[in-house]
Amino acid sequence: MATGWIVLSFAIYLSVMVLVGVYSLKQNNSSEDYFLGGRRLNGFVAALSAQASDMSGWLLMGLPGSIYALGTGQIWIAVGLFIGTVLNWLFIATRLRRYTIRANNAVTLPQYFENRFHDEKRGLLLVSSLAIMIFFLVYTASALAAGGQLFTTVFGIDYRISLTIGMIVILTYTLLGGFTAVCDTDFIQGTVMLVALLAVPLAAYALLSGDLSASMTIDAHYLDPLYDGGNKITFVSVISQLAWGLGYCGMPHILVRFMAVKSDKELNKAKTVGIVWVALSLFFACFIGIIGRAYLAEDLTASGESERVFMYMIIKVFTEDIRIPIIAGIFLCGILAAIMSTADSQLLVTASSVTEDLYQGFFRKKQTDAKMVWFSRVVVVVVAVIAYFIALDPNSSIMGLVSDAWAGLGAAFGPTVLLSLYWKRTNTPGAIAGIAVGALTVIFWDYLPLIGGQTAGSVTGIYSLLIGFFLSLVTIVIVSQCTKAPSEEILKEFEDVRSGQI
């Protein structure tokens, strides 16, 4: 009987998402409408869309799973992400929105780079588009893998079938409605995610008997943030976890929300909403991992299911203890919301990079707006299928996939975005070199076993984003200083943006 209510909740929720896509279909008359919503976002939608597309299934599965398995020594990731979010809203959002308008109304991050630096040879367009395609395929795969795990846990169906169902639904409303549908559904999904994050751990805590720490059959240092997995946490570990915050200023799917807000006034409203949302979400995601240790009788770490702790908590609270299965279904939809809100954004950003930047931009293929929108939809399907095959392994680690993609995007684009907005001496060769060095550093650091058969990341324990971001930043400065200074026209645009004259 409980399963029937949960199925009903999923059916209603997924139907609403598809209907939003159908409704948004008529608003897509051009590629700017499809990829940027015509720059019509209001503050609340922009804030929840940015944060929902940011956190993904990682927030409700990866982070709680890490804390559940290793203890509160993993909270430094959440601290780093909160600091990064605040700095991103305060120092990147407004200036990036203004600059993308001043830079010939750019609708994608690669277009912004090309227009910002007046790169007529299109080297920036090519290198940034390639970086987006490589790392967003991994990022999209992480979201699809999370969806597969969700349907498998809740309904007991085969992982591959679950993966297919999730991909089809996400594809449907993304194909139909484009950016407008993605942002509108993200607003709904961000709301559902926040309610689930707050309500479930508080309900589980209320159902616990006795002291929280006494309820845990774990090591004595589990609740000590200076210990990680029972061992004293190292300085390298803390710095590497905090370094996650560096990734924010290089995330195309987040930055595009800043570009799409309709006014600076709405953007200021979005800053407050976004920062409050992420503060609450990160705190309660960590709380879920801690409460899960005390509330769930089964050791999920031993079975390799620690990333499913939130799912099992929802099912136990609302189908066994409180017995309101329809609520269980709604909150499980909160996990689905987290997954879908990121996957749809990743699909759209990757498709925009291929369509706007490579097909129409680099190869100079001129097509009507209607044809470009349809070509974009074909690209969305192709990207989704490739990501689907990457995620086919049922043992795929959501945390691992997100970590790799986050590092690649943050190291490739973060320093370039930051310096393009705040250092007028930055030039085209510097930007190209910075993106290439950042991306390649992460690939070498995480994937190539160059040190005794192990990767540099495994040997040192240092997060690749930290190394890649630093090397990219230094590269941009050195190359920019050693090559031709920007033209007077570029410097004039920079001053216009800095003074707000756009």
N, C-alpha and C positions, 0 to 999 in steps of 0.2 A: 504493500500500500504506500509506504514512504517513497519507494522508487517512482511510483506513478506521479506523485506530486512533484518530485524533482524533475521528472521528464517534462511535465506540464510547464514548470517554471522556465526550463531551458527553451522549450518550444516557443513560448510567448516572447521571451527575451530576444531570441534569434530572429523571430518574425519582425519585431520592432526595428531591429538593426537593418534588416533588408528593406523595410518600408521607408526608412529614412533615406536609404540609397535611391529608391525609386522616386521619392519626392524631390531629391536634389538633382535628379537627372536633367530636368528642364532648365537648370541654372547654369549648365556647362555649355556655353556657346563659343568658347575659345580656350586655348591652352592655358592662358592666365587664369581663367575661371576654374579649369580642371585642377591645376596644380597649386593655385594660391587663393582660390575663392574670391577673386576680384578685389582682394584687400578689403574685405567687408567684415572681418571678425570683430566682435565686441570684446570687452575686457574679460568678462567671466568665461566665455567660451574659449578665448585664447589661453587663459591661465590653466583651466582644467584640461584642455586639449594638449597643451605643452607638457604638463606634468604627467598626465595619463599616458601619453605616447612615450614619455621618458621612462617611466618606472616598469612597465610591462609585467609579465608573469614573474620576473625576477623579484619584484617587491613582495609578492605574496607567496612565492615558492623558494626562490634562490636565497634571499637574505634570511627569512625565518629558518630555512633548512640549515644554513651555515651556523646560525646561533644555536639551534637545537642540537646540532652535532658537536660543536666545538666550544660553545660557551660565549659569554659576553665579551670576550676578547675580539669578537668579530664586529662589534658595534662601531669600530673606528671607520669602517666603510660608510656606515650611515652618517657619521659625523662629517666625513669628507664630502659626501654627496650634498648634505645640507649646506655646508659652507659654499660649495661650488654653485648650488642653485641660487643662493642669495646673491653672490657676486655676479652671476650670469644675468639675473634680472636687473641688478642695479647698474652694471657697467657695460653690458653688451646690448641688451634689448633695444633701448631707445636709439642709440647711435647706429646700430645695424639697420633698424627700420628706416631711419633717415637716409643712410648711405645707399641702401638698395634702391630707394626712390631716386636719389640724386644720380646714381650710377645707371642711368638709362632704364629705370624701372625693372631691374633684374628680378626674375621670379624663382631662380634657383641659386644655390650657393656657388657653384662653378661660374654661372653667369655673373654673379656679383664680383667674383675675383677677376674675371676677364674685363668687365666694365670698370672696375675700380682702378686697375693698373693699365688700362688701355692696351691690352695685349692683343695686337692685331695678328700675331702669328699663331694664336690659339693654343700655345703650349700649356698655359694654366688650365684651360678648359679640358684638355685631354688628360692631364695628370690627375686633376681633382675628380673628374668623372670616373676614371679607372679605380681610384681609391674608394670612391663611394660604392661602386659595383662590387668590389671584392669584399669589403667589410660588411656591407649591408646584406649580402647574401648570408653570411654567418649570423648576423643579428636577426634576420628574418627567420632563419632556421631555428634559433633559440626560442622564438615566440611560438612557432608551429610545434616544436617539441613539447613545450609547456602545455599547449592545447591537447596534444596527444596523451600526455600523462593525466590531464584532468579527466577526459572522457573515459580513459581506462580505469582510473580509480573509482569514479562515481558509478559507472555503468557496467564495469567488468568486461568491456569489449576489447578486442584486439587493438594493440597500440597503433598499428598501421591504418586500421579502419578509422580509429579516433582521429589520427592525423589528417586523414582525407576529409572527414566531416568538417573539422575546423577550418581547413584551407578553403573548402568550397564556400562556406558562409562568409569568410573574410573577403574572398575574391568577389563575391556577388555584390556586396554594397560598395566596395571600393571601385569596381568596374563601372557601376551605375552612376554613383554620385560624386566621385573624385574627392577633391580636398574639402568641399563643403560638407559632404556626407561624412567624411572621416572626422572632421572637427565637431560636427553635431553629435555623432555617435560617441566621440571621445568625451564630450561634455556629460552625456548620460553615463558613460562607463566610469568616468572619474568620480561622479557622485556615488554610484553603486559601490565602487572600490572603497571609498572613504567610509561609508556606512558599515560595510562588512568589516573593515579593519578595526573600527572602533567597537562594534557590538560583539563580535565573536569572542575575542580574548577577554573582554570584561565579563561576558556571560560565563565563560569557562572558569575564570577566576572566582566568580561568585559561587560556582558549584564545587570548588575545592574545599576540602575540610582540613583545618589546621594551618600551620605555618607553611608558606610557599617553599622555602628551602628544605624544610623537613620532609616535604612530599617528594623530593627529587632523589632518585637512586643514582647519584652521579658523584663526581669527585668534588672535593671540598672547595675548589677554586672556580667552580662553574660560574658563579655570579660575580667574580672578580674580573673587571675589564683589563687587568694587567696580566691575565693568564689566557692562553689560547690552546684549547685542546688539552688542558691539564698541565701545560708547561708555561714557564714565565715568558711573557711576550717579549719579543726583541724590538729594538729600535727600528730595524729594517722593516719588520712586519707592520708596525704602526704607521710609518711613513708611507709604505706601499698602499695600505688601506686608505689613508687620508688622500693619497694621490688620485683616487677615483674622482675627486671633485674637479681635477684639472680637465676632465673630459668634456664638461658641459659646454665650454665655449667653442667646441668643435663638432657638435652633434647636429648634422643637417636637419633631422626631423624635428628638433626642438627650435633651432634658429629660424626655420621657415615660418613658425608661428609668430615670431616677432615681426617678421617681414610682412605678414598678412593682416596685422591689426590696423583698423581703419583710422586711428588717430593717436597722438601722443597721450591725450587724456585717457583714452581707453586702455592704453598700455600701462599707465600709472596705476589704474584700477587693477589690471591683471597682475602687477607685481605683488601687491598685498595678498590677493587671493592665492596666487601660485606659491608664495613663500609659506603661508599658513598651511596650505594643503600638504606641502611636502614635509613640513615639520611634524604634523600629526601623523602622516602616513609612515614616515620612517620610524618614529617612536613606537607606534603600535605594531609595525612589522617585526621589530626587535622583540617587543613584548610577546608576540605570538610564539616565537621560538622558545622563549623562557617558559611561558605557561604550558606550552605543549609538552615539555619534559615532565612537568608535574601532573598534568591532566590525563595524558594518554598512558595507558598501562603498557602497551607494546613498545619495545625499543625499535624505533624506525631506522636508527643508524645501522643496527645489525643486519637489517633486511635491505639496506641500501635505498630506503624510501624517505630519508629525512626531508627532502624537498617537497614532500606531500603532507607535511605536518598540518598545514592550515586546512587542507581538505578533510583530513581525518578529524580534526577538531570540530569543524562545522557539522559533519555527519553525526558525530557522537553527541554533541550538545543538543542538536535540534531533531534528531530522530530517535535517540535513546534516552536522554535525560529529560529534556523539556517536551519532546514529541510534538513539534510543529514542523512537519516536513516541508511545507510550502516555504517556510522561512529558510530552511536549509537549502532549498533550490534557489531562492533569490540570492543568498550569500555565495553559493557556489558559482552563480552567474557573475558575482563580483570578481572571482578569479578569472573567469572567461573574459570579463570586461578588460581586465589588466592585460591579458594576452592579446586580445583583438585590437585594443587601442594602440598597441605598439606595432603589431604586424601590419596593420593597414597603412600606418604612417611610413613604415620602412618600404613597403611595396611602392607607395606613391613617390617617395623621394628617389628611389632607384629608377623607377620608370621615367621620372622627370629628367634625371641625369642622362639616361639613354636617349630620350626623345628630344628634349630641348637642347641639350648640350652637345651630344655626339651626332645624332642624326641630322637635326636641323642646323645646329651651330657649326660643328666641326666639318661635316660633309656638305654644308650649305645647301641642304635639300629644302626647297621652298614648296610648301604645301598649304592648302586652305586650312582654316582653323578646324573645320569639321573633320577633315582627314587626319589632322594631327591628334585630335582627341581620340579617334578610333585607333590610330597607331599606338598611342599611349596605352590603351586598354590591352592591346596585344602584348606589349612589353610587360605589363603588370602580370599577365598570365604566365609568360615565359619565366619571369623572375620567381614567381611563386612556385612553379614546378621545380626549378633548380633547387630552391631552398627546401622544398619538400623532400627531395632525394638526400640532401645533406642531413636532414633531421630524421631519416628513416630508422636509424639505430635507436632502439627503445632504451638503451642505457646512456643516451646523450645527456650530459650534465648541463642544465640550464645555466648554472653559475659559470661554468667554464666557457660556454659559447658566448655569453654576454660579456664576460671579462675580456675575451680576445677581441670581439668586435668593438667594444667600448674603448679599449686601448688603441686600436688601429685608427678609429675615427678621431679620437681626442688628440693623438700625437700628430696625425696628418694635418688636421684643420685648425685645432685650437690655437697654436701660436700664430698662424697666418691670419686668422680672424682677429685676434687680439691686436697684433701689430698693425694690421691694415686699418684699424679703427683709431689707434692711439699713437702711431709713429709715422709721421709723414714721409720719412726717408725710405720706408719700405718700397721696394720696386719689384718688377716682374721676375727677374732672375732669382731674387731672394725668395719670393713666394713659391716659385716652382721648386727650388732646391729644398725649401723648408717642408713642403708637402711630401716630396719624394723621400727625404731623409726620415721624417716622422713615420711614414707608412712602412718603409723598408726596415727600420729599426725594430718595430714591433714584430714583423715577419721573422727576421733573423733571431730576435730575442726569444720568441715563443715557439717557433716551429722547427728551427734547424738545430739538430744535435751536434753542436760544434765543440763541446767541451767533454771529452771522455765519453761520447755517446749520449750526452745529456744537453738540454738546451741551457742557455745562459740564465733564463728565468728560473729553471729548476735548481741550478747550482747556487745562485746568489739569493734567491727568494725575493728579489726586487721586482716590483710590478713593471711590466714593459712600458706602460703609459708614462711613468715617471722618467724613465731614460729617454724614450722617444720624444716626449714633450720638450725636455731640456735640450736635446741635440737639435731638434727642429728649430727651437727659438734661437739658439746660438748660430745655427746655419743661416737663418734669415738675416740676422744682424750682420754677420761677416760678409756674406755674398752681396747684400744690399750696399754695404759700405765700399766694397771693392769694385762695384759696377756703376754704370751711369745713373746719375740722380734722376728722380722723376721730373717730368716736364712741368712748366708753369701752370698749364691747364689742370694737371692732376693735383698739384698743390692748391690751386684755387678751389677745386671741388672738396678737398680735405678741409680747408678752412670754412667753406660754406656749411659743411656738415657739423663741424665743431661748434660753429656759432648758431646753428639751427636755421640757417637761411637755405631752404631747399624748395 
